[in-house]
Each structure stands twice: as structure tokens, then as C-alpha cells.
């Protein structure tokens, strides 16, 4: 199976084809009026992408056309909006991320408005999503972009790894690159071990592979409802087993953990505006200060400047 061609350097001004707007979509967001909006996947049942010759990929996209969840960021091609969605969705449930994304985009609809906010405001808005360093890095990156523009390589921005960079390319600019998270990696290992060419309809292919891995081709796959089981190597194949055996960092227990204590302490400081004693939890405080999420003011902990 041919692989996508090498991508050109990222350009936030790259034009994407305009497509018809469905009758009902998520509300237009301030600052995103310039972004073209795709037709809702569910509004085009059975639509095959252009030049897709792989029946397996066509089957996954057909499944997506019928079963896709309505996620608010699917109604935009704005790179900033996609970026925020991808950062929020990491290690957060889709439902929680969708609610948080909508509130975030109302408050900070574009890079300049986020860059102008204080880190304390950003961290307060982030509450409930976990891993506040993601918010810190998003804020730092927004300030870099606001001053210097988008870099040629998105991974130059704080907190932007290979997956997020690929997701922005695919979902904002419809470039033929597959954002590979754990779900997509599993689908590729089982059903497309030789690779997959998504250039016929990169946006739908990327979205379809991701959601298919989340809901059907899971770690314990629901093979009885899989529309592309013909030709699948199965979860026990040597290639799929090798992919599944890739090193993973085991999630530590949350209850009573340092991560829980850090979150609680950060929440208290942000809520009270700084009237929290540094001795309240020394270990958690030192870690938050080192990460730039809090600062020490004598015996007190304060929000970051």
C-alpha cells in the first residue's frame, strides 16, 4: 500500500477547499469565521472519498459517515481551534473535552486573545481537565505564535509533539498524514499493516480511523460489528501483538497520589488568590513551583505572574 508523499512545511495560510455547510452545525465561534467548515460526516452516508481504492479504508469511512459522534471541533478547520481540541483531548474523556473546548473558545477564540491572558486565568479555566502543564505549554506556545508567527515545524512549540502536529496538519489543512495515537496504531496494525493512503480524503480518513479505533477496534475489539473484518489480521496476529506490546507507561493510582495533591493545591491557590501557606503540602508546592504553575511569596503560595 503506498504511503503518503512527504509533506510540505506547515503553513497556517494554506488554503483548504471550501465545502457545503450542513443545515445545523455547532455555533460559529468568534475569531473562526475565516475557517472553512466541512459537511457533517453523518450528513453524507455512504460517501466514498475521492480515489480510494482500498475497500478496507472505504469501509471504515462509511462506518464513520453513519456512526460519527458530533464533536464541536469537527465543524472548523481553524488550526488554533484544532490545536486546543487535541491538547484538551489528551488524557481527558471526549465528553469532558468537548464541554471545556466550547467554553474555552468562547473566552479565547484565537491565538492573540489566549496570548493576552494571564497564566493564572488559563490555569483556572483548565480546572477539571488534569495535567495543568498542558495548559501552561499551550499558553506559552500561543505567546510565541502571537509574536513570531507559526513556526515551520509545529513541534518547535512547547508541548507540541509529533501526534498533535500531525493532527493539525490533517484536521486543519487536510494534508495526507495520519495522526497516530494508540487507537489508530491498533487499527493500522490489525487491518492495514502495510500502511494506508489517505490522500483521497485525508480529513475523513483521519477522523474515521481514530474513532473506529476508539469504538470498534478497541484493545478488546468488537469484531462482531466490524464492517471490515475481511482481511483483518486480528488482534492475535504477530504484527498486531508486537504493536500492542510496545512499551507503555503504566498509569499510577490517582487517589492519594502526588498528582491528586498537586491538583488540589493548585485549585486552592487559584481559588483563594494566593492565601495558601507554602507549608500546606511542601512536596506538591515544590513541584508546582518548579513547573512554573505557582510561585512562592514568603510563606505563601501565589498564582503565577
BAFI-3210 file (N, C-alpha, C; in Angstrom, 3 decimals, decimal comma, padded with zeros to 6 digits):
// residues 305
n [1|2|3|4|5|6|7|8|9|10|11|12|13|14|15|16|17|18|19|20|21|22|23|24|25|26|27|28|29|30|31|32|33|34|35|36|37|38|39|40|41|42|43|44|45|46|47|48|49|50|51|52|53|54|55|56|57|58|59|60|61|62|63|64|65|66|67|68|69|70|71|72|73|74|75|76|77|78|79|80|81|82|83|84|85|86|87|88|89|90|91|92|93|94|95|96|97|98|99|100|101|102|103|104|105|106|107|108|109|110|111|112|113|114|115|116|117|118|119|120|121|122|123|124|125|126|127|128|129|130|131|132|133|134|135|136|137|138|139|140|141|142|143|144|145|146|147|148|149|150|151|152|153|154|155|156|157|158|159|160|161|162|163|164|165|166|167|168|169|170|171|172|173|174|175|176|177|178|179|180|181|182|183|184|185|186|187|188|189|190|191|192|193|194|195|196|197|198|199|200|201|202|203|204|205|206|207|208|209|210|211|212|213|214|215|216|217|218|219|220|221|222|223|224|225|226|227|228|229|230|231|232|233|234|235|236|237|238|239|240|241|242|243|244|245|246|247|248|249|250|251|252|253|254|255|256|257|258|259|260|261|262|263|264|265|266|267|268|269|270|271|272|273|274|275|276|277|278|279|280|281|282|283|284|285|286|287|288|289|290|291|292|293|294|295|296|297|298|299|300|301|302|303|304|305]
n.u [000,854|000,706|002,427|001,649|002,878|005,878|005,413|004,818|006,342|004,656|002,049|000,169|-001,438|-002,248|-004,507|-007,653|-009,997|-013,230|-016,281|-019,733|-021,914|-023,673|-027,169|-027,498|-025,181|-022,528|-022,483|-021,131|-017,891|-016,488|-013,847|-013,221|-014,332|-013,088|-012,425|-012,859|-015,651|-016,414|-018,739|-021,069|-019,993|-021,940|-023,898|-023,453|-024,004|-022,504|-020,781|-018,000|-014,555|-012,542|-010,903|-010,292|-009,094|-008,765|-010,679|-010,973|-010,342|-012,325|-014,535|-014,228|-014,522|-017,144|-018,456|-017,880|-019,260|-021,859|-021,881|-020,501|-019,635|-020,970|-018,841|-017,700|-015,399|-015,167|-016,463|-014,920|-012,034|-010,038|-006,721|-005,868|-008,129|-008,336|-005,912|-006,212|-008,291|-007,057|-005,023|-006,564|-007,983|-006,178|-005,594|-008,022|-011,551|-013,677|-016,177|-015,910|-013,824|-015,062|-017,034|-015,396|-013,841|-015,685|-016,389|-013,879|-013,260|-015,161|-014,276|-011,540|-011,063|-009,064|-005,528|-004,259|-005,973|-005,746|-003,008|-002,882|-004,016|-003,576|-001,389|-002,453|-005,213|-005,610|-004,916|-006,911|-009,190|-008,668|-009,192|-010,273|-009,582|-007,148|-003,570|-002,087|000,171|-000,147|-001,875|-000,244|001,844|000,380|-000,398|002,115|003,001|001,087|001,764|004,256|003,567|001,908|003,734|005,838|004,719|003,475|005,593|007,782|008,027|005,818|006,399|008,310|007,113|006,317|005,230|004,038|003,951|004,782|002,331|000,264|001,100|000,766|-001,990|-002,969|-002,100|-003,580|-006,349|-006,841|-005,716|-006,067|-004,045|-002,343|-001,651|-001,534|-002,665|-001,233|-002,316|-002,745|-005,055|-005,366|-002,968|-003,445|-005,539|-004,240|-002,227|-003,688|-005,499|-004,426|-001,604|000,376|000,380|-001,496|-003,126|-004,257|-004,793|-006,942|-009,110|-008,245|-009,023|-011,493|-010,622|-008,632|-010,151|-012,003|-010,469|-009,467|-011,763|-012,882|-010,989|-011,336|-013,910|-014,668|-012,482|-011,085|-008,878|-009,840|-011,375|-014,492|-015,360|-017,617|-019,248|-017,696|-017,187|-015,204|-013,943|-013,111|-010,083|-008,713|-006,023|-006,404|-006,569|-004,655|-002,590|000,860|002,003|000,150|000,189|002,795|002,734|000,914|002,373|004,167|006,163|004,481|003,616|002,702|-000,305|-000,300|-001,857|-004,480|-005,885|-004,960|-002,463|000,571|-000,003|-002,759|-002,693|-001,190|-002,972|-005,114|-003,917|-003,116|-005,621|-006,737|-005,037|-005,451|-008,162|-008,338|-006,743|-004,156|-003,820|-002,688|-000,820|002,620|003,572|001,512|001,426|004,281|005,793|004,106|003,850|006,494|006,919|004,975|005,854|008,353|007,494|006,488|003,897|002,950|003,997|006,262|005,740|007,223|005,952|003,796|001,817|001,370|-000,574|000,811|002,697]
n.v [-001,195|002,152|004,840|008,101|011,007|012,920|015,638|019,106|022,016|023,255|025,592|028,169|029,655|028,161|027,201|025,606|023,431|024,745|023,555|022,440|023,766|022,064|021,985|022,272|023,063|023,245|026,320|029,218|030,283|033,096|034,705|032,538|032,740|032,750|030,183|027,318|025,079|021,695|019,446|017,767|014,591|012,637|013,495|012,629|009,831|006,811|008,036|007,776|008,619|010,544|008,713|006,464|003,357|001,251|-001,118|-001,613|000,816|002,434|001,158|001,704|004,465|004,684|003,533|005,505|007,666|006,963|006,569|008,533|010,567|013,691|016,122|019,239|020,497|019,397|020,955|022,930|024,279|025,702|026,192|026,890|026,286|023,510|022,724|023,423|021,631|019,124|019,163|019,343|016,936|014,941|012,476|012,967|012,557|012,385|013,630|015,394|016,967|018,147|019,818|021,541|022,646|024,152|026,182|027,341|028,320|030,282|032,142|032,579|032,984|032,902|032,885|035,424|036,382|034,391|034,546|037,042|036,641|035,981|033,575|032,555|032,920|031,172|028,694|028,521|028,304|025,867|023,993|020,806|019,353|018,164|017,468|020,126|021,217|020,978|023,079|025,213|024,942|025,293|027,948|029,236|028,596|029,916|032,559|032,656|032,202|034,410|036,486|035,757|034,338|031,308|028,507|026,867|024,155|022,567|021,184|022,628|024,221|024,643|021,737|020,619|017,735|015,012|013,781|015,755|017,731|016,359|015,983|018,603|019,195|017,315|017,635|020,364|021,293|019,334|017,660|014,807|013,020|010,713|011,085|009,473|007,925|005,853|004,439|004,610|003,440|000,809|000,050|000,253|-001,659|-004,025|-004,070|-002,635|-003,287|-002,794|-000,103|002,887|004,775|007,929|010,067|010,589|011,578|013,104|014,293|013,032|010,379|010,367|011,139|009,044|006,663|007,128|007,315|004,845|003,142|003,842|002,980|000,544|-001,134|-001,781|-002,303|-004,716|-005,963|-005,331|-007,459|-008,604|-006,591|-005,314|-003,708|-004,224|-006,645|-008,659|-009,618|-008,680|-008,948|-009,616|-009,490|-011,132|-011,543|-011,713|-009,225|-007,355|-008,044|-007,399|-004,629|-003,980|-004,666|-002,666|-000,497|000,899|003,536|002,852|003,793|005,486|004,994|007,229|008,233|009,699|010,198|011,980|013,495|013,988|015,514|017,719|018,813|019,502|021,402|023,389|024,180|025,268|027,469|029,037|029,550|030,985|033,104|033,193|033,029|030,785|028,710|027,966|025,759|023,999|021,756|020,660|019,088|018,902|021,612|022,399|021,011|022,189|024,820|024,497|023,746|026,088|026,738|027,755|030,308|031,248|033,388|034,598|033,151|032,249|030,826|031,786|032,597|032,130|034,764]
n.w [000,000|-000,939|000,672|002,080|000,361|001,069|003,263|002,658|004,226|007,138|006,775|008,017|006,410|004,371|001,856|002,146|000,608|000,154|001,463|001,331|003,827|006,350|007,331|010,117|012,526|014,976|016,850|015,186|015,947|017,564|015,905|014,352|011,905|009,470|008,877|006,844|006,703|007,229|005,647|007,720|008,884|009,311|007,650|005,162|004,256|003,187|001,424|-000,501|-000,261|-002,564|-005,084|-003,486|-003,316|-001,690|-000,246|002,460|003,818|002,676|003,770|006,509|006,477|005,553|007,726|009,614|008,498|009,091|011,859|013,276|016,064|017,200|017,438|018,617|017,528|015,048|013,305|012,237|010,533|011,589|012,541|015,162|016,754|016,341|017,414|020,177|020,777|020,419|022,355|024,672|024,513|025,013|027,330|028,528|028,822|025,931|026,106|028,302|027,332|025,102|026,222|027,707|025,668|024,180|026,004|026,348|023,763|023,448|025,284|024,628|021,564|019,616|018,750|019,533|021,623|023,571|024,074|025,269|027,709|031,246|032,795|035,126|034,746|032,617|033,744|035,686|034,080|032,996|034,926|036,019|033,814|034,184|034,415|034,346|033,160|030,470|029,844|030,572|028,659|026,300|026,589|026,674|024,098|022,541|023,043|021,828|019,126|018,715|018,717|016,949|014,869|013,234|013,521|011,122|011,655|013,624|015,935|017,195|019,019|022,508|024,149|021,898|020,295|018,036|017,421|017,903|016,111|013,670|013,765|013,535|010,957|009,488|010,282|010,241|007,863|006,017|005,048|003,752|006,018|008,642|011,848|014,463|017,167|020,103|019,477|016,666|015,900|016,653|014,910|012,430|012,743|012,864|010,661|008,512|007,977|006,098|005,731|004,824|002,343|002,531|000,945|-000,727|000,762|003,221|005,680|006,492|006,486|008,496|010,777|010,782|011,114|013,668|015,349|014,849|015,966|018,625|019,233|018,001|017,047|019,449|022,328|023,287|020,822|019,113|017,214|016,059|015,099|013,319|010,251|008,429|008,718|007,029|005,743|007,902|010,134|012,703|016,353|017,459|015,753|014,689|013,978|014,967|017,648|018,310|017,994|019,986|022,161|022,521|024,524|027,285|029,464|032,642|034,212|037,185|040,398|041,171|043,433|046,405|045,422|044,461|042,232|042,515|044,863|044,027|042,145|043,803|045,504|043,667|042,724|045,064|045,555|043,255|043,548|045,953|045,459|046,381|049,158|050,575|052,591|052,149|053,442|053,476|051,793|051,211|049,390|047,104|046,573|045,941|043,553|041,857|041,811|040,596|038,076|037,131|037,692|040,031|042,392|044,956|047,685|050,146|052,967|051,641|048,983|045,657|042,693|039,365|037,820]
ca.u [000,000|001,571|002,340|001,517|004,112|006,445|004,608|005,457|006,350|003,360|001,752|-001,175|-002,234|-002,586|-005,930|-008,304|-011,188|-014,480|-017,296|-021,045|-022,255|-024,950|-028,205|-027,308|-023,823|-022,224|-022,467|-019,878|-017,143|-015,796|-012,457|-013,050|-015,179|-012,329|-012,138|-013,867|-016,329|-016,751|-020,056|-021,095|-019,789|-023,179|-024,812|-023,089|-023,876|-022,091|-019,925|-016,615|-013,629|-012,046|-009,768|-009,979|-009,180|-008,684|-012,041|-010,959|-010,438|-013,663|-015,478|-014,089|-015,095|-018,599|-018,889|-017,792|-020,350|-023,108|-021,775|-019,634|-020,154|-020,963|-017,871|-017,765|-014,234|-015,272|-017,141|-013,997|-010,705|-009,129|-005,614|-005,853|-009,222|-007,956|-004,808|-006,781|-009,050|-006,149|-004,361|-007,560|-008,449|-005,153|-005,774|-009,295|-012,648|-014,137|-017,305|-015,390|-013,050|-015,974|-017,623|-014,341|-013,417|-016,683|-016,235|-012,572|-013,304|-015,948|-013,453|-010,304|-011,383|-007,939|-004,215|-003,980|-006,715|-005,145|-001,693|-003,057|-004,487|-002,540|-001,310|-003,388|-006,544|-005,623|-004,941|-008,240|-010,117|-008,302|-009,554|-011,127|-009,024|-005,959|-002,267|-002,095|001,303|-000,650|-002,378|000,924|002,536|-000,496|-000,309|003,447|003,052|000,260|002,539|005,289|002,924|001,406|004,861|006,711|004,008|003,562|006,891|007,726|007,793|004,977|006,996|009,166|006,328|006,263|004,112|003,523|004,698|004,530|000,903|-000,512|001,491|000,116|-003,429|-003,234|-001,925|-004,670|-007,702|-006,989|-005,263|-006,412|-002,873|-002,415|-000,853|-002,419|-002,251|-001,204|-002,378|-002,794|-006,192|-005,055|-001,891|-004,051|-006,265|-003,269|-001,525|-004,562|-006,212|-003,631|-000,205|001,266|000,181|-002,753|-003,055|-005,443|-004,768|-008,225|-009,940|-007,400|-009,729|-012,409|-009,866|-008,017|-011,195|-012,633|-009,548|-009,363|-012,988|-013,041|-010,135|-011,882|-015,226|-014,837|-011,216|-010,505|-007,918|-010,662|-012,186|-015,870|-015,245|-018,925|-019,868|-016,697|-017,572|-014,040|-013,244|-012,472|-008,739|-008,096|-005,092|-006,914|-005,803|-003,622|-001,556|002,193|002,244|-000,704|000,658|004,027|002,350|000,265|003,369|005,063|006,237|003,500|003,804|001,550|-000,926|-000,262|-003,123|-004,699|-006,341|-003,876|-001,184|001,123|-000,729|-004,007|-002,372|-000,803|-004,182|-005,893|-003,218|-003,215|-007,005|-006,935|-004,316|-006,144|-009,471|-008,191|-005,908|-002,810|-003,766|-002,472|000,521|003,523|003,786|000,310|001,876|005,583|006,198|003,285|004,173|007,790|006,749|004,207|006,732|009,356|006,830|006,020|002,445|002,748|005,208|006,325|005,847|007,431|005,356|002,551|001,810|000,608|-000,701|001,929|002,519]
ca.v [000,000|003,335|005,770|009,489|011,679|013,811|016,846|020,419|022,687|023,757|026,999|028,460|030,349|027,237|027,187|024,308|023,571|025,045|022,539|022,936|023,738|021,424|022,884|022,522|022,823|023,982|027,773|029,799|030,812|034,349|034,532|031,373|032,910|032,541|028,771|026,588|024,112|020,505|018,863|016,815|013,243|011,881|014,009|012,086|008,387|006,068|008,812|007,349|009,691|010,524|007,852|005,436|002,036|000,260|-001,332|-001,533|002,222|002,892|000,622|002,449|005,798|004,506|003,359|006,824|008,502|006,580|006,450|009,554|011,427|015,115|016,819|020,632|020,906|018,881|021,961|024,005|023,948|026,677|025,480|027,141|025,540|022,101|022,605|023,393|020,389|017,988|019,243|019,019|015,552|014,023|012,053|013,508|011,964|013,220|014,444|016,486|017,851|018,900|020,888|022,509|023,308|025,162|027,324|027,949|029,048|031,495|033,085|032,875|032,415|032,862|032,938|036,675|036,526|033,496|035,091|038,217|036,225|035,612|032,131|032,224|032,796|029,958|027,543|028,462|027,801|024,481|023,122|019,682|018,606|017,454|017,736|021,555|021,603|021,115|024,454|026,097|024,877|025,889|029,391|029,644|028,488|030,981|033,807|032,573|032,379|035,782|037,385|035,326|033,580|029,853|028,016|025,916|022,855|022,801|020,571|023,602|024,880|023,882|020,823|020,083|016,571|014,537|013,497|016,998|018,372|015,625|016,226|019,928|019,082|016,527|018,097|021,774|021,577|018,194|017,054|013,344|012,437|010,087|011,293|008,130|007,743|004,431|003,831|004,488|002,453|-000,513|-000,230|000,048|-002,923|-005,168|-004,089|-002,001|-003,404|-002,265|001,336|003,276|006,027|008,717|011,307|010,836|012,390|012,985|014,667|011,966|009,157|010,514|011,101|007,726|005,695|007,406|006,943|003,405|002,530|004,127|002,399|-000,806|-001,866|-001,451|-003,294|-005,923|-005,499|-005,801|-007,973|-008,976|-005,455|-004,676|-003,787|-004,504|-007,778|-009,413|-009,114|-008,230|-009,919|-009,984|-008,972|-012,074|-011,703|-011,365|-007,795|-006,624|-008,310|-006,627|-003,229|-003,854|-004,885|-001,515|-000,035|001,895|003,966|002,446|004,895|005,298|005,208|008,662|008,543|009,839|010,362|013,331|014,207|014,476|016,580|018,891|019,403|020,114|022,598|024,407|024,670|026,116|028,730|029,826|029,951|031,964|034,206|033,143|032,955|029,397|028,611|027,092|024,542|023,165|020,492|021,116|018,323|019,333|023,008|022,497|020,569|023,190|025,985|024,111|023,695|027,416|026,806|028,588|030,982|031,432|034,771|034,435|031,927|031,999|030,415|032,708|032,209|032,619|036,138]
ca.w [000,000|-000,982|001,805|001,634|-000,013|002,079|003,392|002,579|005,537|007,597|006,536|008,521|005,400|003,290|001,547|002,109|-000,216|000,844|001,219|001,759|005,247|006,605|007,844|011,536|012,995|016,201|016,596|014,697|017,065|017,270|015,524|013,483|010,732|008,249|008,659|006,091|007,560|006,470|005,813|008,815|008,382|009,338|006,633|003,857|004,392|002,008|000,528|-000,541|-000,609|-003,931|-005,428|-002,512|-003,944|-000,630|000,278|003,910|004,204|002,290|004,742|007,764|006,275|005,511|009,118|010,241|007,980|009,745|013,311|013,882|017,125|016,879|018,274|018,150|016,729|013,688|012,495|011,902|010,028|012,165|013,195|016,599|017,375|016,313|018,366|021,525|020,928|020,549|023,658|025,693|024,399|025,515|028,720|029,006|028,077|024,827|026,572|029,128|026,466|024,241|027,024|028,046|024,429|023,830|026,919|026,069|022,500|023,661|026,051|023,885|020,247|018,687|019,390|020,247|022,875|024,551|024,419|026,118|029,024|032,213|033,022|036,205|034,145|031,797|034,643|036,310|033,067|032,707|036,037|035,671|032,692|034,630|033,815|034,014|032,317|029,101|029,725|030,612|027,372|025,300|026,788|026,224|022,639|021,974|023,111|020,794|017,824|018,624|018,463|015,856|013,841|013,315|013,048|010,020|012,272|014,792|017,119|017,865|020,067|023,755|024,328|020,642|019,849|016,675|017,203|017,787|014,855|012,584|013,846|012,968|009,509|008,913|010,579|009,889|006,496|005,164|004,455|003,777|007,089|009,613|013,233|015,045|018,609|020,418|018,799|015,249|015,771|016,767|013,664|011,362|012,969|012,608|009,377|007,449|008,397|005,073|005,588|004,189|001,594|002,872|000,171|-001,379|001,660|004,405|006,914|006,899|006,774|009,808|011,797|010,788|011,718|015,096|016,056|014,691|016,977|019,945|019,492|017,456|017,060|020,747|022,818|023,151|019,687|018,907|015,842|015,525|014,409|012,462|008,839|007,575|009,310|005,958|005,505|009,145|010,699|014,012|017,488|017,898|014,741|015,172|013,797|015,898|019,002|018,510|018,188|021,293|023,200|022,604|025,920|027,714|030,841|033,434|034,930|038,639|041,099|041,360|044,791|047,362|044,731|044,385|041,178|043,101|045,813|043,242|041,588|044,877|045,971|042,621|042,727|046,237|045,382|042,232|044,063|047,026|045,026|046,928|050,616|050,964|053,156|051,409|054,209|053,413|051,190|050,722|048,208|045,978|046,293|045,271|042,181|041,115|041,626|039,596|036,770|036,759|037,850|041,204|042,846|046,405|048,150|051,574|053,486|050,922|047,586|044,828|041,281|038,560|037,348]
c.u [000,887|001,354|002,222|002,873|004,602|005,710|005,439|005,468|004,985|003,207|000,344|-002,040|-002,619|-004,090|-006,462|-009,585|-012,427|-015,513|-018,622|-021,247|-023,592|-025,921|-027,964|-025,888|-023,648|-022,170|-021,118|-019,184|-016,475|-014,341|-012,214|-013,845|-014,435|-012,166|-013,243|-014,406|-016,733|-018,210|-019,994|-020,893|-021,072|-024,148|-024,514|-022,927|-023,452|-021,179|-018,510|-015,727|-013,120|-010,879|-009,369|-010,178|-009,133|-010,080|-012,092|-011,099|-011,804|-014,708|-015,427|-014,716|-016,619|-019,162|-018,906|-018,932|-021,657|-023,053|-021,025|-020,346|-020,079|-020,048|-017,710|-016,588|-014,235|-015,960|-016,224|-012,731|-009,658|-007,997|-005,580|-006,928|-008,916|-006,855|-005,341|-007,518|-008,133|-005,426|-005,334|-007,924|-007,434|-005,400|-007,020|-010,409|-013,148|-015,268|-016,826|-014,614|-013,963|-016,612|-016,596|-013,912|-014,394|-016,550|-014,944|-012,644|-014,178|-015,094|-012,213|-010,423|-010,204|-006,633|-003,977|-004,724|-006,164|-003,796|-001,803|-003,532|-003,314|-002,529|-002,264|-004,802|-006,665|-005,703|-006,297|-009,265|-009,886|-008,777|-010,540|-010,588|-007,763|-004,701|-002,144|-000,885|000,900|-001,163|-001,230|001,620|001,697|-000,412|001,047|003,528|002,237|001,019|003,658|004,696|002,435|002,514|005,583|006,002|004,198|004,933|006,717|007,479|007,019|005,574|008,005|008,436|006,303|005,025|003,533|004,434|004,279|003,042|000,102|-000,180|000,811|-001,387|-003,790|-003,100|-003,123|-006,020|-007,918|-006,686|-005,460|-005,196|-002,903|-001,410|-001,825|-001,892|-002,339|-001,170|-002,499|-003,937|-005,920|-003,957|-002,451|-004,788|-005,291|-002,574|-002,385|-005,082|-005,381|-002,139|000,789|001,171|-001,119|-002,580|-004,342|-005,592|-006,089|-009,143|-009,305|-008,160|-010,624|-011,668|-009,241|-009,036|-011,786|-011,736|-009,469|-010,605|-013,257|-012,196|-010,657|-013,103|-015,420|-013,560|-010,445|-009,464|-008,578|-011,681|-013,574|-015,964|-016,605|-019,591|-018,902|-017,084|-016,418|-013,238|-012,570|-011,101|-008,037|-007,190|-005,532|-006,009|-004,642|-002,537|-000,212|002,437|001,432|-000,244|001,923|003,715|001,739|001,262|004,352|005,048|005,195|003,784|002,543|001,020|-000,920|-001,636|-003,273|-005,027|-005,153|-002,513|-000,701|000,390|-002,040|-003,739|-001,954|-002,037|-005,011|-005,251|-003,305|-004,612|-007,253|-006,250|-005,031|-007,478|-009,346|-007,273|-004,544|-002,725|-003,707|-001,028|001,360|003,736|002,587|000,614|003,190|005,977|005,422|003,629|005,480|007,688|006,014|005,039|007,767|008,768|006,316|004,531|002,036|004,059|005,112|006,495|005,968|006,871|004,124|002,796|000,909|000,426|000,500|001,652|002,021]
c.v [001,241|004,227|007,197|010,089|012,565|015,141|018,094|021,040|023,265|025,232|027,299|029,166|029,436|027,184|025,764|024,471|023,833|023,989|023,019|022,801|023,027|022,389|023,240|022,153|023,519|025,467|028,223|030,480|032,115|034,065|033,362|031,531|032,627|031,068|028,119|025,465|022,897|020,140|017,865|015,415|012,446|012,327|013,440|010,574|007,748|006,824|008,298|008,537|009,505|009,555|006,886|004,083|000,920|000,050|-001,285|-000,105|002,788|002,395|001,347|003,828|005,721|004,315|004,708|007,728|008,215|006,715|007,575|010,333|012,884|015,827|018,238|021,037|020,316|019,861|023,118|023,426|024,914|025,958|025,673|026,320|024,047|021,831|022,508|022,073|019,199|017,993|018,861|017,540|014,541|013,742|012,670|012,843|012,932|014,135|015,640|017,487|018,715|020,061|021,975|023,299|024,424|026,397|028,080|028,826|030,292|032,561|033,528|032,290|032,312|032,995|034,257|036,814|035,592|034,041|036,272|037,861|035,959|034,096|031,711|032,050|031,491|028,712|027,400|027,896|026,317|023,510|022,044|018,836|017,831|017,861|019,203|022,026|021,705|022,530|025,447|026,122|025,491|027,416|029,924|029,642|029,586|032,309|033,821|032,838|033,811|036,761|037,037|034,608|032,088|029,398|027,043|024,500|023,081|022,215|021,484|024,304|024,031|022,994|020,237|018,952|016,154|014,307|014,780|017,716|017,686|015,875|017,592|019,888|018,391|017,212|019,582|022,022|020,423|017,640|015,542|012,759|011,884|010,378|009,962|008,207|006,240|003,738|003,611|003,447|001,034|-000,892|-000,532|-001,300|-004,119|-005,224|-003,526|-002,085|-002,887|-000,765|001,634|004,639|006,801|009,955|011,598|011,718|012,339|013,268|013,533|010,679|009,229|010,434|009,700|006,686|005,886|006,943|005,447|002,662|002,732|003,277|000,973|-001,625|-001,520|-002,493|-004,667|-005,631|-006,107|-006,304|-008,310|-007,839|-004,763|-004,828|-004,150|-005,672|-008,649|-008,798|-008,636|-009,333|-010,380|-009,536|-009,870|-012,295|-011,231|-009,863|-006,990|-006,824|-007,517|-005,165|-003,020|-003,980|-003,734|-000,971|001,048|002,258|003,657|003,622|004,607|005,577|006,687|009,007|008,558|010,083|011,807|014,143|014,761|015,641|017,860|019,597|020,113|021,419|023,718|025,013|025,615|027,473|029,622|030,360|031,069|033,119|034,257|033,001|031,496|029,278|027,623|025,770|023,599|021,799|020,813|020,401|018,769|020,767|023,141|022,073|021,582|024,445|025,690|024,093|025,056|027,599|027,600|029,315|031,165|032,915|034,719|033,100|031,494|031,525|031,346|032,128|032,721|034,021|036,120]
c.w [000,000|000,225|001,284|001,305|001,125|002,082|003,206|003,967|005,866|007,268|007,013|007,496|004,243|003,092|001,614|001,311|000,610|000,479|001,768|003,257|005,423|007,265|009,305|011,911|014,340|015,884|016,063|015,864|016,687|016,934|014,608|012,194|009,436|007,921|007,845|006,954|006,739|006,608|006,953|008,273|008,324|008,256|005,250|003,926|003,073|001,076|000,590|-000,854|-002,036|-004,044|-004,325|-003,160|-002,912|-000,046|001,801|004,394|003,849|003,282|006,067|007,626|006,173|006,919|009,824|009,778|008,697|011,262|014,009|014,981|016,687|017,878|017,748|017,270|015,334|012,755|012,128|011,293|010,604|012,905|014,703|017,305|017,418|017,333|019,791|021,764|021,159|021,889|024,765|025,692|024,908|026,991|029,355|028,204|027,012|025,287|027,381|028,276|025,604|024,995|027,329|026,817|024,051|024,709|026,626|024,828|022,575|024,342|025,275|022,486|019,283|019,462|020,128|021,570|023,951|025,003|025,377|027,520|029,949|032,370|034,128|035,667|033,355|032,676|035,327|035,331|032,807|033,787|035,596|034,528|033,070|033,871|033,383|033,219|030,850|028,857|029,715|029,251|026,253|025,373|026,315|024,697|021,971|021,987|022,081|019,420|017,647|018,263|017,172|014,720|014,040|012,815|011,891|010,494|013,559|016,067|017,798|019,005|021,326|023,814|023,064|020,177|018,456|016,421|017,008|016,479|013,670|012,581|013,259|011,448|008,868|009,067|010,286|008,420|005,527|004,409|004,682|004,758|008,114|011,018|013,981|016,561|018,864|019,692|017,319|015,031|015,805|015,489|012,535|011,514|012,595|011,173|008,223|007,778|007,368|004,892|004,858|003,532|001,826|002,007|-000,531|-000,549|003,044|005,696|007,388|007,243|008,164|010,929|011,925|011,456|013,225|015,846|015,972|015,726|018,387|020,252|018,996|017,599|018,326|021,149|022,845|022,064|019,656|017,466|015,231|014,769|013,460|010,991|007,914|008,129|008,252|005,666|006,751|009,690|012,082|015,142|017,900|016,858|015,289|015,093|014,809|017,333|019,308|018,756|019,564|022,432|023,322|024,029|026,213|029,168|031,621|034,243|036,427|039,243|041,427|042,808|045,754|046,742|044,805|043,318|041,713|044,045|045,093|042,690|042,629|045,340|044,943|042,593|043,894|046,076|044,373|042,751|045,089|046,658|045,700|048,432|051,074|051,425|052,371|052,127|054,149|052,823|050,496|049,440|046,967|045,576|045,530|043,817|041,322|040,859|040,548|038,194|036,317|036,901|039,087|041,492|044,356|046,720|049,664|052,015|052,701|049,499|046,802|043,426|040,481|038,056|035,919]
res [x|x|x|x|x|x|x|x|x|x|x|x|x|x|x|x|x|x|x|x|x|x|x|x|x|x|x|x|x|x|x|x|x|x|x|x|x|x|x|x|x|x|x|x|x|x|x|x|x|x|x|x|x|x|x|x|x|x|x|x|x|x|x|x|x|x|x|x|x|x|x|x|x|x|x|x|x|x|x|x|x|x|x|x|x|x|x|x|x|x|x|x|x|x|x|x|x|x|x|x|x|x|x|x|x|x|x|x|x|x|x|x|x|x|x|x|x|x|x|x|x|x|x|x|x|x|x|x|x|x|x|x|x|x|x|x|x|x|x|x|x|x|x|x|x|x|x|x|x|x|x|x|x|x|x|x|x|x|x|x|x|x|x|x|x|x|x|x|x|x|x|x|x|x|x|x|x|x|x|x|x|x|x|x|x|x|x|x|x|x|x|x|x|x|x|x|x|x|x|x|x|x|x|x|x|x|x|x|x|x|x|x|x|x|x|x|x|x|x|x|x|x|x|x|x|x|x|x|x|x|x|x|x|x|x|x|x|x|x|x|x|x|x|x|x|x|x|x|x|x|x|x|x|x|x|x|x|x|x|x|x|x|x|x|x|x|x|x|x|x|x|x|x|x|x|x|x|x|x|x|x|x|x|x|x|x|x|x|x|x|x|x|x|x|x|x|x|x|x|x|x|x|x|x|x]
***
